[in-house]
């Protein structure tokens, strides 16, 4: 059952909460868009948006460089409590419920990040090559101001 179908059923019955029955744990369809970026001194490598069934978007999903590997962090907010190490604690706002869906989602986000990173790199190389060709020809890269 789709998310919108559940809302319609809630509206019809007047209930404020419905439990979705799991018959084979049907996973929602989703797509991912990632914007890679690098900032000096930051371990955030990019931000992702997840589009569920073209009806619901989750933004502010971070791709983070950990000590050993990259990982995905879902949107979160700072809570009043501190962690065991005395640092501020954060609580996820939304998150995958099942392990299989989490693995599928995070894998797709990381794969999309690597694809976008390659595209950005290729575009940068093409721009640098174009700039070098223009300089060899003696063409100024900036358009003169009139």
N, CA, C and O atoms as CSV, one atom per row, in Angstrom:
chain,resi,resn,atom,element,x,y,z
A,1,UNK,N,N,0.845,-1.177,0.000
A,1,UNK,CA,C,0.000,0.000,0.000
A,1,UNK,C,C,0.889,1.238,0.000
A,1,UNK,O,O,1.836,1.322,0.782
A,2,UNK,N,N,0.600,2.165,-0.843
A,2,UNK,CA,C,1.390,3.389,-0.943
A,2,UNK,C,C,1.082,4.333,0.203
A,2,UNK,O,O,0.038,4.219,0.846
A,3,UNK,N,N,1.978,5.257,0.458
A,3,UNK,CA,C,1.839,6.226,1.545
A,3,UNK,C,C,0.571,7.061,1.367
A,3,UNK,O,O,-0.171,7.273,2.326
A,4,UNK,N,N,0.324,7.531,0.155
A,4,UNK,CA,C,-0.859,8.355,-0.089
A,4,UNK,C,C,-2.146,7.573,0.137
A,4,UNK,O,O,-3.142,8.139,0.589
A,5,UNK,N,N,-2.139,6.263,-0.175
A,5,UNK,CA,C,-3.306,5.426,0.077
A,5,UNK,C,C,-3.592,5.347,1.573
A,5,UNK,O,O,-4.749,5.354,1.993
A,6,UNK,N,N,-2.529,5.271,2.372
A,6,UNK,CA,C,-2.707,5.231,3.825
A,6,UNK,C,C,-3.332,6.521,4.341
A,6,UNK,O,O,-4.205,6.482,5.209
A,7,UNK,N,N,-2.893,7.668,3.813
A,7,UNK,CA,C,-3.480,8.941,4.222
A,7,UNK,C,C,-4.964,9.009,3.862
A,7,UNK,O,O,-5.777,9.493,4.649
A,8,UNK,N,N,-5.309,8.526,2.678
A,8,UNK,CA,C,-6.712,8.522,2.281
A,8,UNK,C,C,-7.530,7.633,3.210
A,8,UNK,O,O,-8.643,7.991,3.595
A,9,UNK,N,N,-6.984,6.482,3.569
A,9,UNK,CA,C,-7.677,5.564,4.472
A,9,UNK,C,C,-7.855,6.212,5.851
A,9,UNK,O,O,-8.897,6.052,6.487
A,10,UNK,N,N,-6.826,6.949,6.310
A,10,UNK,CA,C,-6.929,7.646,7.597
A,10,UNK,C,C,-8.035,8.688,7.545
A,10,UNK,O,O,-8.802,8.841,8.496
A,11,UNK,N,N,-8.112,9.399,6.436
A,11,UNK,CA,C,-9.124,10.442,6.275
A,11,UNK,C,C,-10.527,9.829,6.275
A,11,UNK,O,O,-11.449,10.379,6.877
A,12,UNK,N,N,-10.679,8.695,5.601
A,12,UNK,CA,C,-11.980,8.025,5.522
A,12,UNK,C,C,-12.437,7.514,6.878
A,12,UNK,O,O,-13.613,7.631,7.222
A,13,UNK,N,N,-11.517,6.950,7.651
A,13,UNK,CA,C,-11.882,6.344,8.931
A,13,UNK,C,C,-11.854,7.337,10.085
A,13,UNK,O,O,-12.383,7.045,11.157
A,14,UNK,N,N,-11.245,8.506,9.886
A,14,UNK,CA,C,-11.162,9.494,10.950
A,14,UNK,C,C,-10.084,9.174,11.978
A,14,UNK,O,O,-9.997,9.832,13.015
A,15,UNK,N,N,-9.278,8.186,11.701
A,15,UNK,CA,C,-8.196,7.820,12.625
A,15,UNK,C,C,-6.978,8.695,12.371
A,15,UNK,O,O,-6.770,9.186,11.262
A,16,UNK,N,N,-6.181,8.882,13.405
A,16,UNK,CA,C,-4.966,9.691,13.269
A,16,UNK,C,C,-3.727,8.839,13.065
A,16,UNK,O,O,-2.633,9.359,12.844
A,17,UNK,N,N,-3.905,7.524,13.139
A,17,UNK,CA,C,-2.751,6.636,12.982
A,17,UNK,C,C,-3.212,5.323,12.381
A,17,UNK,O,O,-4.245,4.782,12.775
A,18,UNK,N,N,-2.458,4.816,11.438
A,18,UNK,CA,C,-2.717,3.510,10.841
A,18,UNK,C,C,-1.426,2.726,10.817
A,18,UNK,O,O,-0.347,3.293,10.647
A,19,UNK,N,N,-1.534,1.451,10.984
A,19,UNK,CA,C,-0.358,0.590,10.910
A,19,UNK,C,C,-0.397,-0.117,9.566
A,19,UNK,O,O,-1.379,-0.766,9.205
A,20,UNK,N,N,0.680,0.025,8.854
A,20,UNK,CA,C,0.772,-0.589,7.534
A,20,UNK,C,C,1.091,-2.061,7.711
A,20,UNK,O,O,2.073,-2.413,8.365
A,21,UNK,N,N,0.274,-2.916,7.137
A,21,UNK,CA,C,0.512,-4.349,7.234
A,21,UNK,C,C,1.653,-4.724,6.300
A,21,UNK,O,O,1.749,-4.223,5.180
A,22,UNK,N,N,2.503,-5.602,6.773
A,22,UNK,CA,C,3.660,-6.026,5.982
A,22,UNK,C,C,3.400,-7.393,5.372
A,22,UNK,O,O,3.460,-8.415,6.054
A,23,UNK,N,N,3.114,-7.394,4.102
A,23,UNK,CA,C,2.963,-8.643,3.357
A,23,UNK,C,C,4.166,-8.756,2.443
A,23,UNK,O,O,4.120,-8.302,1.300
A,24,UNK,N,N,5.241,-9.353,2.929
A,24,UNK,CA,C,6.450,-9.456,2.122
A,24,UNK,C,C,7.276,-8.192,2.165
A,24,UNK,O,O,8.184,-8.027,1.350
A,25,UNK,N,N,6.988,-7.288,3.098
A,25,UNK,CA,C,7.754,-6.054,3.307
A,25,UNK,C,C,8.011,-5.310,1.997
A,25,UNK,O,O,9.155,-5.180,1.562
A,26,UNK,N,N,6.953,-4.830,1.384
A,26,UNK,CA,C,7.069,-4.069,0.144
A,26,UNK,C,C,7.788,-2.747,0.414
A,26,UNK,O,O,7.376,-1.972,1.276
A,27,UNK,N,N,8.851,-2.504,-0.320
A,27,UNK,CA,C,9.634,-1.284,-0.129
A,27,UNK,C,C,9.162,-0.208,-1.102
A,27,UNK,O,O,8.817,-0.516,-2.243
A,28,UNK,N,N,9.144,1.043,-0.666
A,28,UNK,CA,C,8.723,2.119,-1.567
A,28,UNK,C,C,9.770,2.355,-2.654
A,28,UNK,O,O,10.963,2.137,-2.448
A,29,UNK,N,N,9.296,2.803,-3.811
A,29,UNK,CA,C,10.219,3.173,-4.878
A,29,UNK,C,C,10.815,4.526,-4.520
A,29,UNK,O,O,10.141,5.379,-3.944
A,30,UNK,N,N,12.080,4.714,-4.865
A,30,UNK,CA,C,12.727,5.981,-4.550
A,30,UNK,C,C,13.813,6.277,-5.559
A,30,UNK,O,O,14.320,5.385,-6.239
A,31,UNK,N,N,14.161,7.562,-5.642
A,31,UNK,CA,C,15.299,7.986,-6.441
A,31,UNK,C,C,16.127,8.924,-5.581
A,31,UNK,O,O,15.650,9.454,-4.578
A,32,UNK,N,N,17.376,9.120,-5.988
A,32,UNK,CA,C,18.317,9.894,-5.179
A,32,UNK,C,C,19.015,10.921,-6.057
A,32,UNK,O,O,19.370,10.635,-7.201
A,33,UNK,N,N,19.208,12.121,-5.513
A,33,UNK,CA,C,20.032,13.147,-6.169
A,33,UNK,C,C,21.069,13.603,-5.154
A,33,UNK,O,O,20.753,13.868,-3.994
A,34,UNK,N,N,22.310,13.688,-5.611
A,34,UNK,CA,C,23.408,14.051,-4.720
A,34,UNK,C,C,24.157,15.251,-5.279
A,34,UNK,O,O,24.405,15.336,-6.482
A,35,UNK,N,N,24.513,16.172,-4.400
A,35,UNK,CA,C,25.351,17.304,-4.761
A,35,UNK,C,C,26.665,17.175,-3.999
A,35,UNK,O,O,26.714,17.446,-2.799
A,36,UNK,N,N,27.741,16.759,-4.690
A,36,UNK,CA,C,29.023,16.663,-3.993
A,36,UNK,C,C,29.649,18.037,-3.808
A,36,UNK,O,O,29.507,18.911,-4.663
A,37,UNK,N,N,30.334,18.224,-2.702
A,37,UNK,CA,C,31.092,19.450,-2.495
A,37,UNK,C,C,32.153,19.172,-1.447
A,37,UNK,O,O,32.022,18.275,-0.614
A,38,UNK,N,N,33.179,19.949,-1.515
A,38,UNK,CA,C,34.265,19.798,-0.558
A,38,UNK,C,C,34.564,21.148,0.055
A,38,UNK,O,O,34.693,22.152,-0.645
A,39,UNK,N,N,34.671,21.157,1.352
A,39,UNK,CA,C,35.066,22.361,2.069
A,39,UNK,C,C,36.232,21.993,2.944
A,39,UNK,O,O,36.221,20.964,3.620
A,40,UNK,N,N,37.237,22.837,2.927
A,40,UNK,CA,C,38.427,22.576,3.720
A,40,UNK,C,C,38.055,22.507,5.202
A,40,UNK,O,O,37.348,23.372,5.720
A,41,UNK,N,N,38.540,21.472,5.866
A,41,UNK,CA,C,38.283,21.309,7.292
A,41,UNK,C,C,36.959,20.639,7.613
A,41,UNK,O,O,36.637,20.452,8.786
A,42,UNK,N,N,36.182,20.271,6.597
A,42,UNK,CA,C,34.890,19.630,6.824
A,42,UNK,C,C,34.953,18.178,6.371
A,42,UNK,O,O,35.589,17.859,5.367
A,43,UNK,N,N,34.291,17.302,7.119
A,43,UNK,CA,C,34.245,15.904,6.702
A,43,UNK,C,C,32.970,15.586,5.921
A,43,UNK,O,O,32.732,14.430,5.572
A,44,UNK,N,N,32.143,16.608,5.643
A,44,UNK,CA,C,30.944,16.411,4.822
A,44,UNK,C,C,31.362,16.487,3.354
A,44,UNK,O,O,31.930,17.485,2.909
A,45,UNK,N,N,31.076,15.428,2.617
A,45,UNK,CA,C,31.482,15.340,1.217
A,45,UNK,C,C,30.372,15.731,0.252
A,45,UNK,O,O,30.639,16.069,-0.902
A,46,UNK,N,N,29.136,15.686,0.717
A,46,UNK,CA,C,28.028,16.033,-0.156
A,46,UNK,C,C,26.704,15.935,0.569
A,46,UNK,O,O,26.626,15.440,1.694
A,47,UNK,N,N,25.654,16.420,-0.098
A,47,UNK,CA,C,24.296,16.352,0.431
A,47,UNK,C,C,23.412,15.633,-0.568
A,47,UNK,O,O,23.584,15.765,-1.780
A,48,UNK,N,N,22.466,14.871,-0.046
A,48,UNK,CA,C,21.566,14.098,-0.907
A,48,UNK,C,C,20.119,14.435,-0.589
A,48,UNK,O,O,19.784,14.884,0.507
A,49,UNK,N,N,19.274,14.202,-1.588
A,49,UNK,CA,C,17.824,14.276,-1.424
A,49,UNK,C,C,17.267,12.939,-1.881
A,49,UNK,O,O,17.704,12.392,-2.893
A,50,UNK,N,N,16.309,12.417,-1.142
A,50,UNK,CA,C,15.673,11.149,-1.479
A,50,UNK,C,C,14.227,11.445,-1.853
A,50,UNK,O,O,13.493,12.062,-1.081
A,51,UNK,N,N,13.826,11.009,-3.027
A,51,UNK,CA,C,12.465,11.208,-3.522
A,51,UNK,C,C,11.721,9.869,-3.457
A,51,UNK,O,O,12.061,8.933,-4.181
A,52,UNK,N,N,10.700,9.779,-2.582
A,52,UNK,CA,C,9.921,8.554,-2.437
A,52,UNK,C,C,8.661,8.638,-3.285
A,52,UNK,O,O,7.824,9.524,-3.113
A,53,UNK,N,N,8.553,7.684,-4.208
A,53,UNK,CA,C,7.373,7.540,-5.059
A,53,UNK,C,C,6.923,8.865,-5.662
A,53,UNK,O,O,5.728,9.076,-5.868
A,54,UNK,N,N,7.862,9.756,-5.945
A,54,UNK,CA,C,7.570,11.074,-6.510
A,54,UNK,C,C,6.506,11.831,-5.707
A,54,UNK,O,O,5.791,12.672,-6.252
A,55,UNK,N,N,6.409,11.525,-4.406
A,55,UNK,CA,C,5.389,12.155,-3.570
A,55,UNK,C,C,5.938,12.742,-2.285
A,55,UNK,O,O,5.272,13.559,-1.648
A,56,UNK,N,N,7.140,12.344,-1.891
A,56,UNK,CA,C,7.677,12.771,-0.598
A,56,UNK,C,C,9.189,12.891,-0.718
A,56,UNK,O,O,9.840,12.015,-1.286
A,57,UNK,N,N,9.754,13.978,-0.183
A,57,UNK,CA,C,11.186,14.214,-0.297
A,57,UNK,C,C,11.809,14.298,1.091
A,57,UNK,O,O,11.262,14.924,1.999
A,58,UNK,N,N,12.955,13.659,1.236
A,58,UNK,CA,C,13.761,13.791,2.448
A,58,UNK,C,C,15.055,14.466,2.021
A,58,UNK,O,O,15.809,13.926,1.213
A,59,UNK,N,N,15.307,15.649,2.567
A,59,UNK,CA,C,16.515,16.391,2.229
A,59,UNK,C,C,17.501,16.397,3.376
A,59,UNK,O,O,17.255,15.823,4.437
A,60,UNK,N,N,18.626,17.057,3.141
A,60,UNK,CA,C,19.661,17.218,4.157
A,60,UNK,C,C,20.247,15.889,4.619
A,60,UNK,O,O,20.592,15.726,5.789
A,61,UNK,N,N,20.355,14.947,3.697
A,61,UNK,CA,C,21.014,13.675,3.972
A,61,UNK,C,C,22.486,13.888,3.638
A,61,UNK,O,O,22.814,14.262,2.512
A,62,UNK,N,N,23.370,13.657,4.592
A,62,UNK,CA,C,24.791,13.960,4.409
A,62,UNK,C,C,25.601,12.727,4.050
A,62,UNK,O,O,25.345,11.631,4.550
A,63,UNK,N,N,26.583,12.920,3.177
A,63,UNK,CA,C,27.602,11.905,2.913
A,63,UNK,C,C,28.829,12.393,3.656
A,63,UNK,O,O,29.325,13.489,3.395
A,64,UNK,N,N,29.321,11.581,4.583
A,64,UNK,CA,C,30.385,12.006,5.488
A,64,UNK,C,C,31.589,11.087,5.364
A,64,UNK,O,O,31.451,9.870,5.236
A,65,UNK,N,N,32.781,11.695,5.404
A,65,UNK,CA,C,34.021,10.920,5.419
A,65,UNK,C,C,34.346,10.576,6.866
A,65,UNK,O,O,34.700,11.450,7.657
A,66,UNK,N,N,34.224,9.296,7.204
A,66,UNK,CA,C,34.573,8.836,8.540
A,66,UNK,C,C,36.056,8.556,8.636
A,66,UNK,O,O,36.807,8.840,7.703
A,67,UNK,N,N,36.481,8.004,9.754
A,67,UNK,CA,C,37.898,7.700,9.940
A,67,UNK,C,C,38.379,6.636,8.961
A,67,UNK,O,O,39.515,6.684,8.487
A,68,UNK,N,N,37.500,5.669,8.660
A,68,UNK,CA,C,37.908,4.573,7.779
A,68,UNK,C,C,37.204,4.569,6.431
A,68,UNK,O,O,37.790,4.153,5.431
A,69,UNK,N,N,35.952,5.027,6.387
A,69,UNK,CA,C,35.196,4.984,5.130
A,69,UNK,C,C,34.115,6.049,5.124
A,69,UNK,O,O,33.859,6.702,6.135
A,70,UNK,N,N,33.482,6.213,3.961
A,70,UNK,CA,C,32.378,7.154,3.813
A,70,UNK,C,C,31.112,6.506,4.377
A,70,UNK,O,O,30.945,5.288,4.314
A,71,UNK,N,N,30.216,7.345,4.932
A,71,UNK,CA,C,28.943,6.825,5.386
A,71,UNK,C,C,27.860,7.865,5.186
A,71,UNK,O,O,28.143,9.034,4.923
A,72,UNK,N,N,26.611,7.426,5.315
A,72,UNK,CA,C,25.445,8.281,5.112
A,72,UNK,C,C,24.863,8.636,6.470
A,72,UNK,O,O,24.710,7.771,7.333
A,73,UNK,N,N,24.537,9.915,6.659
A,73,UNK,CA,C,23.893,10.375,7.891
A,73,UNK,C,C,22.542,10.991,7.530
A,73,UNK,O,O,22.462,11.921,6.728
A,74,UNK,N,N,21.505,10.466,8.126
A,74,UNK,CA,C,20.159,10.982,7.883
A,74,UNK,C,C,19.995,12.327,8.595
A,74,UNK,O,O,20.774,12.646,9.493
A,75,UNK,N,N,18.990,13.120,8.205
A,75,UNK,CA,C,18.773,14.416,8.863
A,75,UNK,C,C,18.585,14.217,10.374
A,75,UNK,O,O,17.928,13.271,10.809
A,76,UNK,N,N,19.171,15.120,11.161
A,76,UNK,CA,C,19.079,14.990,12.611
A,76,UNK,C,C,19.025,16.372,13.252
A,76,UNK,O,O,19.240,17.387,12.590
A,77,UNK,N,N,18.738,16.393,14.532
A,77,UNK,CA,C,18.742,17.651,15.275
A,77,UNK,C,C,19.443,17.437,16.608
A,77,UNK,O,O,19.480,16.328,17.142
A,78,UNK,N,N,19.997,18.522,17.128
A,78,UNK,CA,C,20.721,18.468,18.390
A,78,UNK,C,C,19.722,18.358,19.537
A,78,UNK,O,O,18.712,19.062,19.557
A,79,UNK,N,N,20.004,17.474,20.490
A,79,UNK,CA,C,19.156,17.323,21.678
A,79,UNK,C,C,19.864,17.919,22.886
A,79,UNK,O,O,21.064,18.188,22.839
A,80,UNK,N,N,19.125,18.124,23.961
A,80,UNK,CA,C,19.693,18.768,25.147
A,80,UNK,C,C,20.738,17.901,25.846
A,80,UNK,O,O,21.687,18.422,26.433
A,81,UNK,N,N,20.568,16.599,25.784
A,81,UNK,CA,C,21.519,15.699,26.428
A,81,UNK,C,C,22.848,15.695,25.688
A,81,UNK,O,O,22.926,16.063,24.516
A,82,UNK,N,N,23.887,15.274,26.390
A,82,UNK,CA,C,25.194,15.096,25.758
A,82,UNK,C,C,25.498,13.608,25.708
A,82,UNK,O,O,24.936,12.818,26.467
A,83,UNK,N,N,26.386,13.244,24.814
A,83,UNK,CA,C,26.776,11.851,24.673
A,83,UNK,C,C,27.678,11.414,25.813
A,83,UNK,O,O,28.017,12.207,26.691
A,84,UNK,N,N,28.062,10.144,25.791
A,84,UNK,CA,C,28.936,9.587,26.831
A,84,UNK,C,C,30.280,10.293,26.884
A,84,UNK,O,O,30.910,10.368,27.939
A,85,UNK,N,N,30.718,10.813,25.735
A,85,UNK,CA,C,32.008,11.497,25.660
A,85,UNK,C,C,31.904,12.987,25.995
A,85,UNK,O,O,32.900,13.707,25.918
A,86,UNK,N,N,30.713,13.453,26.365
A,86,UNK,CA,C,30.515,14.856,26.710
A,86,UNK,C,C,30.225,15.756,25.525
A,86,UNK,O,O,29.997,16.953,25.702
A,87,UNK,N,N,30.229,15.206,24.325
A,87,UNK,CA,C,29.939,15.984,23.120
A,87,UNK,C,C,28.429,16.078,22.927
A,87,UNK,O,O,27.681,15.261,23.463
A,88,UNK,N,N,27.975,17.081,22.155
A,88,UNK,CA,C,26.528,17.206,21.903
A,88,UNK,C,C,25.976,15.940,21.247
A,88,UNK,O,O,26.654,15.308,20.437
A,89,UNK,N,N,24.750,15.578,21.600
A,89,UNK,CA,C,24.091,14.404,21.030
A,89,UNK,C,C,23.086,14.842,19.976
A,89,UNK,O,O,22.504,15.922,20.074
A,90,UNK,N,N,22.889,14.014,18.983
A,90,UNK,CA,C,21.951,14.287,17.897
A,90,UNK,C,C,20.976,13.124,17.779
A,90,UNK,O,O,21.317,11.977,18.067
A,91,UNK,N,N,19.760,13.438,17.352
A,91,UNK,CA,C,18.746,12.416,17.151
A,91,UNK,C,C,18.265,12.494,15.709
A,91,UNK,O,O,17.980,13.578,15.200
A,92,UNK,N,N,18.177,11.336,15.050
A,92,UNK,CA,C,17.700,11.298,13.673
A,92,UNK,C,C,16.244,11.740,13.612
A,92,UNK,O,O,15.434,11.382,14.466
A,93,UNK,N,N,15.929,12.522,12.590
A,93,UNK,CA,C,14.564,12.975,12.365
A,93,UNK,C,C,13.782,11.888,11.638
A,93,UNK,O,O,12.628,11.613,11.968
A,94,UNK,N,N,14.420,11.276,10.647
A,94,UNK,CA,C,13.810,10.177,9.906
A,94,UNK,C,C,14.907,9.173,9.596
A,94,UNK,O,O,16.086,9.520,9.529
A,95,UNK,N,N,14.502,7.923,9.408
A,95,UNK,CA,C,15.494,6.881,9.203
A,95,UNK,C,C,14.835,5.642,8.608
A,95,UNK,O,O,13.633,5.442,8.783
A,96,UNK,N,N,15.599,4.812,7.911
A,96,UNK,CA,C,15.052,3.554,7.398
A,96,UNK,C,C,14.722,2.628,8.567
A,96,UNK,O,O,15.445,2.594,9.563
A,97,UNK,N,N,13.640,1.889,8.443
A,97,UNK,CA,C,13.205,1.021,9.538
A,97,UNK,C,C,13.884,-0.348,9.485
A,97,UNK,O,O,14.291,-0.885,10.515
A,98,UNK,N,N,14.002,-0.904,8.285
A,98,UNK,CA,C,14.591,-2.241,8.190
A,98,UNK,C,C,16.044,-2.180,7.728
A,98,UNK,O,O,16.456,-1.249,7.036
A,99,UNK,N,N,16.794,-3.175,8.121
A,99,UNK,CA,C,18.205,-3.252,7.754
A,99,UNK,C,C,18.361,-3.372,6.235
A,99,UNK,O,O,19.230,-2.725,5.650
A,100,UNK,N,N,17.527,-4.195,5.598
A,100,UNK,CA,C,17.665,-4.397,4.153
A,100,UNK,C,C,17.380,-3.110,3.389
A,100,UNK,O,O,18.081,-2.791,2.429
A,101,UNK,N,N,16.352,-2.365,3.810
A,101,UNK,CA,C,16.052,-1.110,3.119
A,101,UNK,C,C,17.156,-0.082,3.376
A,101,UNK,O,O,17.539,0.649,2.462
A,102,UNK,N,N,17.672,-0.017,4.604
A,102,UNK,CA,C,18.762,0.913,4.922
A,102,UNK,C,C,19.980,0.630,4.040
A,102,UNK,O,O,20.566,1.552,3.472
A,103,UNK,N,N,20.359,-0.645,3.928
A,103,UNK,CA,C,21.519,-1.009,3.106
A,103,UNK,C,C,21.290,-0.633,1.645
A,103,UNK,O,O,22.191,-0.111,0.988
A,104,UNK,N,N,20.080,-0.899,1.131
A,104,UNK,CA,C,19.751,-0.567,-0.262
A,104,UNK,C,C,19.806,0.948,-0.479
A,104,UNK,O,O,20.379,1.417,-1.462
A,105,UNK,N,N,19.204,1.711,0.445
A,105,UNK,CA,C,19.156,3.167,0.337
A,105,UNK,C,C,20.553,3.770,0.423
A,105,UNK,O,O,20.929,4.581,-0.424
A,106,UNK,N,N,21.318,3.388,1.429
A,106,UNK,CA,C,22.653,3.954,1.620
A,106,UNK,C,C,23.584,3.592,0.471
A,106,UNK,O,O,24.407,4.409,0.058
A,107,UNK,N,N,23.460,2.379,-0.047
A,107,UNK,CA,C,24.288,1.975,-1.187
A,107,UNK,C,C,23.972,2.840,-2.405
A,107,UNK,O,O,24.875,3.271,-3.122
A,108,UNK,N,N,22.683,3.088,-2.633
A,108,UNK,CA,C,22.298,3.913,-3.782
A,108,UNK,C,C,22.801,5.344,-3.609
A,108,UNK,O,O,23.261,5.953,-4.575
A,109,UNK,N,N,22.721,5.892,-2.395
A,109,UNK,CA,C,23.198,7.252,-2.138
A,109,UNK,C,C,24.702,7.331,-2.387
A,109,UNK,O,O,25.167,8.264,-3.042
A,110,UNK,N,N,25.464,6.374,-1.877
A,110,UNK,CA,C,26.923,6.398,-2.064
A,110,UNK,C,C,27.306,6.194,-3.519
A,110,UNK,O,O,28.238,6.835,-4.007
A,111,UNK,N,N,26.598,5.306,-4.228
A,111,UNK,CA,C,26.870,5.111,-5.657
A,111,UNK,C,C,26.586,6.388,-6.441
A,111,UNK,O,O,27.361,6.767,-7.319
A,112,UNK,N,N,25.483,7.045,-6.127
A,112,UNK,CA,C,25.131,8.300,-6.793
A,112,UNK,C,C,26.186,9.368,-6.491
A,112,UNK,O,O,26.540,10.153,-7.371
A,113,UNK,N,N,26.684,9.403,-5.265
A,113,UNK,CA,C,27.737,10.354,-4.898
A,113,UNK,C,C,28.977,10.127,-5.760
A,113,UNK,O,O,29.545,11.083,-6.289
A,114,UNK,N,N,29.399,8.875,-5.906
A,114,UNK,CA,C,30.596,8.578,-6.699
A,114,UNK,C,C,30.390,8.944,-8.175
A,114,UNK,O,O,31.312,9.444,-8.819
A,115,UNK,N,N,29.186,8.697,-8.716
A,115,UNK,CA,C,28.901,9.063,-10.104
A,115,UNK,C,C,28.947,10.575,-10.291
A,115,UNK,O,O,29.547,11.063,-11.249
A,116,UNK,N,N,28.321,11.314,-9.389
A,116,UNK,CA,C,28.315,12.775,-9.485
A,116,UNK,C,C,29.722,13.341,-9.310
A,116,UNK,O,O,30.090,14.308,-9.977
A,117,UNK,N,N,30.497,12.752,-8.428
A,117,UNK,CA,C,31.876,13.193,-8.190
A,117,UNK,C,C,32.700,13.022,-9.472
A,117,UNK,O,O,33.504,13.889,-9.817
A,118,UNK,N,N,32.496,11.895,-10.178
A,118,UNK,CA,C,33.192,11.672,-11.446
A,118,UNK,C,C,32.790,12.722,-12.482
A,118,UNK,O,O,33.642,13.260,-13.189
A,119,UNK,N,N,31.483,13.014,-12.571
A,119,UNK,CA,C,31.007,14.018,-13.523
A,119,UNK,C,C,31.614,15.384,-13.239
A,119,UNK,O,O,32.031,16.082,-14.163
A,120,UNK,N,N,31.667,15.771,-11.967
A,120,UNK,CA,C,32.254,17.055,-11.584
A,120,UNK,C,C,33.727,17.083,-11.969
A,120,UNK,O,O,34.222,18.092,-12.471
A,121,UNK,N,N,34.417,15.991,-11.738
A,121,UNK,CA,C,35.839,15.903,-12.079
A,121,UNK,C,C,36.047,16.024,-13.590
A,121,UNK,O,O,36.945,16.730,-14.049
A,122,UNK,N,N,35.198,15.319,-14.362
A,122,UNK,CA,C,35.302,15.380,-15.829
A,122,UNK,C,C,35.033,16.798,-16.341
A,122,UNK,O,O,35.726,17.289,-17.232
A,123,UNK,N,N,34.012,17.450,-15.759
A,123,UNK,CA,C,33.699,18.821,-16.173
A,123,UNK,C,C,34.855,19.762,-15.864
A,123,UNK,O,O,35.171,20.651,-16.655
A,124,UNK,N,N,35.479,19.562,-14.720
A,124,UNK,CA,C,36.620,20.386,-14.335
A,124,UNK,C,C,37.792,20.182,-15.284
A,124,UNK,O,O,38.467,21.141,-15.660
A,125,UNK,N,N,38.032,18.939,-15.670
A,125,UNK,CA,C,39.114,18.659,-16.611
A,125,UNK,C,C,38.831,19.285,-17.968
A,125,UNK,O,O,39.730,19.850,-18.591
A,126,UNK,N,N,37.587,19.189,-18.430
A,126,UNK,CA,C,37.229,19.796,-19.715
A,126,UNK,C,C,37.387,21.312,-19.668
A,126,UNK,O,O,37.878,21.919,-20.620
A,127,UNK,N,N,36.976,21.916,-18.573
A,127,UNK,CA,C,37.113,23.369,-18.441
A,127,UNK,C,C,38.583,23.767,-18.423
A,127,UNK,O,O,38.960,24.766,-19.035
A,128,UNK,N,N,39.415,22.997,-17.728
A,128,UNK,CA,C,40.849,23.299,-17.675
A,128,UNK,C,C,41.483,23.145,-19.052
A,128,UNK,O,O,42.331,23.951,-19.436
A,129,UNK,N,N,41.079,22.111,-19.803
A,129,UNK,CA,C,41.607,21.911,-21.151
A,129,UNK,C,C,41.187,23.054,-22.067
A,129,UNK,O,O,41.988,23.549,-22.860
A,130,UNK,N,N,39.944,23.467,-21.958
A,130,UNK,CA,C,39.446,24.571,-22.768
A,130,UNK,C,C,40.194,25.856,-22.441
A,130,UNK,O,O,40.563,26.608,-23.342
A,131,UNK,N,N,40.417,26.107,-21.165
A,131,UNK,CA,C,41.162,27.286,-20.721
A,131,UNK,C,C,42.586,27.263,-21.277
A,131,UNK,O,O,43.095,28.283,-21.741
A,132,UNK,N,N,43.227,26.088,-21.226
A,132,UNK,CA,C,44.596,25.962,-21.730
A,132,UNK,C,C,44.648,26.218,-23.233
A,132,UNK,O,O,45.568,26.879,-23.715
A,133,UNK,N,N,43.662,25.697,-23.984
A,133,UNK,CA,C,43.621,25.930,-25.435
A,133,UNK,C,C,43.467,27.413,-25.736
A,133,UNK,O,O,44.116,27.938,-26.640
A,134,UNK,N,N,42.615,28.081,-24.984
A,134,UNK,CA,C,42.391,29.509,-25.210
A,134,UNK,C,C,43.662,30.299,-24.897
A,134,UNK,O,O,43.988,31.247,-25.612
A,135,UNK,N,N,44.373,29.926,-23.853
A,135,UNK,CA,C,45.604,30.625,-23.496
A,135,UNK,C,C,46.688,30.408,-24.544
A,135,UNK,O,O,47.457,31.322,-24.843
A,136,UNK,N,N,46.755,29.181,-25.111
A,136,UNK,CA,C,47.739,28.903,-26.158
A,136,UNK,C,C,47.453,29.734,-27.402
A,136,UNK,O,O,48.382,30.141,-28.100
A,137,UNK,N,N,46.194,29.987,-27.686
A,137,UNK,CA,C,45.819,30.780,-28.852
A,137,UNK,C,C,45.961,32.268,-28.594
A,137,UNK,O,O,45.870,33.073,-29.520
A,138,UNK,N,N,46.181,32.634,-27.351
A,138,UNK,CA,C,46.310,34.040,-27.018
A,138,UNK,C,C,44.971,34.720,-26.799
A,138,UNK,O,O,44.888,35.948,-26.793
A,139,UNK,N,N,43.921,33.924,-26.620
A,139,UNK,CA,C,42.591,34.480,-26.364
A,139,UNK,C,C,42.437,34.669,-24.873
A,139,UNK,O,O,42.714,33.761,-24.089
A,140,UNK,N,N,41.998,35.844,-24.485
A,140,UNK,CA,C,41.807,36.099,-23.072
A,140,UNK,C,C,40.558,35.373,-22.597
A,140,UNK,O,O,39.554,35.298,-23.305
A,141,UNK,N,N,40.642,34.842,-21.383
A,141,UNK,CA,C,39.538,34.047,-20.861
A,141,UNK,C,C,38.382,34.924,-20.409
A,141,UNK,O,O,37.249,34.447,-20.341
A,142,UNK,N,N,38.625,36.158,-20.107
A,142,UNK,CA,C,37.561,37.036,-19.646
A,142,UNK,C,C,37.034,37.875,-20.800
A,142,UNK,O,O,37.795,38.289,-21.674
A,143,UNK,N,N,35.755,38.119,-20.801
A,143,UNK,CA,C,35.139,38.949,-21.807
A,143,UNK,C,C,35.395,40.406,-21.410
A,143,UNK,O,O,35.170,40.786,-20.261
A,144,UNK,N,N,35.865,41.219,-22.360
A,144,UNK,CA,C,36.155,42.627,-21.994
A,144,UNK,C,C,34.873,43.360,-21.597
A,144,UNK,O,O,33.789,43.089,-22.115
A,145,UNK,N,N,35.029,44.273,-20.687
A,145,UNK,CA,C,33.909,45.080,-20.204
A,145,UNK,C,C,33.707,46.254,-21.159
A,145,UNK,O,O,34.676,46.902,-21.556
A,146,UNK,N,N,32.484,46.528,-21.521
A,146,UNK,CA,C,32.204,47.650,-22.438
A,146,UNK,C,C,31.595,48.784,-21.699
A,146,UNK,O,O,31.289,49.817,-22.295
